[in-house]
Amino acid sequence: MDVKIAFLNGDLEEEVYMEQPEGFVLPGNEHKVCKLIKSLYGLKQTPKQWHEKFDSVISSYGFSHNCADKCFYTKFTEMYGVIICLYVDDLLIFGTNLEGVRETKEYLASNFKMKDLNEVDTILGINVQKHERGFALSQSHYIEKVC
């Protein structure tokens, strides 16, 4: 799944001001500035704020992050297990059954604007091929490109 405009979801913890954007300056208020309440692309704190927002939302749904990698989330119930790998604004979601994955996708879509990219075929430059006994991962296209 892909989170649309992910970085605009973060809430700022500190006060940040910016000049009025060119073309949107209010006549008679040319020397005033805008106080931001949400993150914007280009701010130093934006990636951190987005991750904190995602972490808060997914944790409130019963997921916990891995101690070694804070972008790796798991949730295991008696009915299913679901794993989420977050890379900036892309999510790889997989689980022990489709119901758990579907519920997780619905929950995320109720909190963020999302695009469901369906079954994975490539993630972080790694080709993923589904076989009857599992999955095969390959970077042969990368090797061919480099050579």
Disulfide bonds with the S-S distance in Angstrom:
none
